[in-house]
Amino acid sequence: MANVEIELNPVDFITIGTVGPKGRRLFHLQAGRGSQIVSLTIEKEQARALAEAVAELLDDLNKQRENTLSSDAVDIRTMNMDLREPIDPQFRVAQMGLGYDEEHDLIVLVAQELVVAEEGQDPELLQPGVARFWASRQQMRALSTHALEVVRQGRADPKSNGRLLYYWT
């Protein structure tokens, strides 16, 4: 779905969750504002990398501005981090980036759509969709913590990673 541009500023919630059984889970990044719910499909490694990048950004912000920023500490047990219905992905994410708006004390998560040029199509003319989710530092800390937990809930042996191995003796 090219040319989609989504802006939720600020979000009421932001989360990462999965649908499906272990080994075949689909990961979704989801955010909402009012009655609008936006779901994006991501990869497991994107969820892990996002969680780590958010944690690093928040830690850096806390170190740089110890006295000027409010705390981003959050009790995730008090937050609803479940995916909300409907889970109807707008697009699959190719890449994500983070930014910080000091004036409003908000973190922006920018997700860009994965687009693949069809045969004979000029890749330069493709315009991927973009989603921007603006969230508080507390919401992003909760997202980071929760995303790492969701990633850890996978198979006990990550080497199996959805592959069926045959052994002959």
NORPENOR-V211750 format. One record per pair of residues at least 6 apart in sequence whose ideal C-beta (glycine too) atoms are under 8 Angstrom apart, sorted by sequence separation. I is the first residue (numbers start at 0). J is the second residue. If there is no record, write none. Layout:
i = (I | I)
j = (J | J)
This chain:
i = (18 | 19 | 30 | 31 | 99 | 100 | 116 | 154 | 17 | 18 | 29 | 30 | 61 | 99 | 100 | 17 | 29 | 41 | 60 | 98 | 99 | 134 | 17 | 18 | 29 | 97 | 98 | 116 | 16 | 17 | 28 | 29 | 61 | 97 | 15 | 16 | 27 | 28 | 60 | 97 | 98 | 114 | 15 | 27 | 96 | 97 | 114 | 15 | 16 | 27 | 28 | 95 | 96 | 114 | 14 | 15 | 26 | 27 | 57 | 95 | 113 | 13 | 14 | 25 | 26 | 95 | 112 | 13 | 14 | 26 | 94 | 95 | 111 | 112 | 12 | 13 | 26 | 94 | 111 | 112 | 12 | 28 | 92 | 93 | 111 | 12 | 24 | 26 | 92 | 93 | 110 | 10 | 11 | 26 | 92 | 93 | 109 | 110 | 10 | 11 | 28 | 91 | 92 | 93 | 109 | 110 | 10 | 11 | 90 | 91 | 109 | 110 | 7 | 9 | 90 | 108 | 7 | 8 | 107 | 108 | 7 | 107 | 15 | 107 | 108 | 106 | 107 | 7 | 105 | 106 | 105 | 106 | 7 | 103 | 105 | 106 | 15 | 104 | 108 | 5 | 104 | 100 | 106 | 15 | 93 | 15 | 69 | 68 | 90 | 90 | 60 | 89 | 56 | 89 | 56 | 38 | 53 | 52 | 49 | 36 | 38 | 45 | 36 | 38 | 40 | 36 | 38 | 39 | 57 | 38 | 39 | 40 | 41 | 42 | 45 | 56 | 38 | 39 | 40 | 41 | 31 | 37 | 39 | 40 | 29 | 39 | 53 | 29 | 41 | 27 | 53 | 29 | 27 | 49 | 27 | 80 | 80 | 78 | 16 | 18 | 28 | 71 | 73 | 16 | 71 | 72 | 73 | 80 | 14 | 16 | 71 | 75 | 12 | 14 | 69 | 73 | 14 | 18 | 68 | 71 | 72 | 73 | 41 | 71 | 75 | 75 | 12 | 39 | 73 | 60 | 57 | 28 | 28 | 57 | 56 | 57 | 5 | 3 | 53 | 54 | 57 | 3 | 53 | 0 | 53 | 54 | 0 | 53 | 39 | 50 | 51 | 37 | 49 | 50 | 53 | 49 | 50 | 13 | 37 | 9 | 50 | 51 | 8 | 49 | 50 | 47 | 30 | 46 | 47 | 50 | 30 | 46 | 47 | 30 | 46 | 43 | 3 | 43 | 1 | 0 | 1 | 13 | 13 | 10 | 5 | 7 | 8 | 10 | 26 | 1 | 2 | 4 | 5 | 6 | 7 | 9 | 10 | 1 | 3 | 4 | 5 | 6 | 7 | 8 | 9 | 13 | 1 | 2 | 3 | 4 | 5 | 7 | 9 | 12 | 13 | 1 | 3 | 6 | 15 | 0 | 10 | 14 | 13 | 24 | 15 | 14 | 15 | 21 | 22 | 17 | 21 | 22 | 16 | 21 | 15 | 17 | 22 | 23 | 22)
j = (24 | 25 | 36 | 37 | 105 | 106 | 122 | 160 | 24 | 25 | 36 | 37 | 68 | 106 | 107 | 25 | 37 | 49 | 68 | 106 | 107 | 142 | 26 | 27 | 38 | 106 | 107 | 125 | 26 | 27 | 38 | 39 | 71 | 107 | 26 | 27 | 38 | 39 | 71 | 108 | 109 | 125 | 27 | 39 | 108 | 109 | 126 | 28 | 29 | 40 | 41 | 108 | 109 | 127 | 28 | 29 | 40 | 41 | 71 | 109 | 127 | 28 | 29 | 40 | 41 | 110 | 127 | 29 | 30 | 42 | 110 | 111 | 127 | 128 | 29 | 30 | 43 | 111 | 128 | 129 | 30 | 46 | 110 | 111 | 129 | 31 | 43 | 45 | 111 | 112 | 129 | 30 | 31 | 46 | 112 | 113 | 129 | 130 | 31 | 32 | 49 | 112 | 113 | 114 | 130 | 131 | 32 | 33 | 112 | 113 | 131 | 132 | 30 | 32 | 113 | 131 | 31 | 32 | 131 | 132 | 32 | 132 | 41 | 133 | 134 | 133 | 134 | 35 | 133 | 134 | 134 | 135 | 37 | 133 | 135 | 136 | 46 | 135 | 139 | 37 | 136 | 133 | 139 | 49 | 127 | 50 | 104 | 104 | 127 | 128 | 99 | 128 | 97 | 130 | 99 | 82 | 97 | 97 | 95 | 83 | 85 | 92 | 84 | 86 | 88 | 85 | 87 | 88 | 106 | 88 | 89 | 90 | 91 | 92 | 95 | 106 | 89 | 90 | 91 | 92 | 83 | 89 | 91 | 92 | 82 | 92 | 106 | 83 | 95 | 82 | 108 | 86 | 86 | 108 | 88 | 141 | 142 | 141 | 80 | 82 | 92 | 135 | 137 | 81 | 136 | 137 | 138 | 145 | 80 | 82 | 137 | 141 | 79 | 81 | 136 | 140 | 82 | 86 | 136 | 139 | 140 | 141 | 110 | 140 | 144 | 145 | 83 | 110 | 144 | 136 | 136 | 108 | 110 | 139 | 139 | 140 | 89 | 89 | 139 | 140 | 143 | 90 | 140 | 89 | 142 | 143 | 90 | 143 | 130 | 142 | 143 | 130 | 142 | 143 | 146 | 143 | 144 | 108 | 132 | 105 | 146 | 147 | 105 | 146 | 147 | 146 | 130 | 146 | 147 | 150 | 132 | 149 | 150 | 134 | 150 | 150 | 112 | 153 | 112 | 112 | 114 | 132 | 134 | 132 | 128 | 130 | 131 | 133 | 149 | 125 | 126 | 128 | 129 | 130 | 131 | 133 | 134 | 126 | 128 | 129 | 130 | 131 | 132 | 133 | 134 | 138 | 127 | 128 | 129 | 130 | 131 | 133 | 135 | 138 | 139 | 128 | 130 | 133 | 142 | 128 | 138 | 142 | 142 | 153 | 145 | 145 | 146 | 152 | 153 | 149 | 153 | 154 | 149 | 154 | 149 | 152 | 159 | 161 | 161)
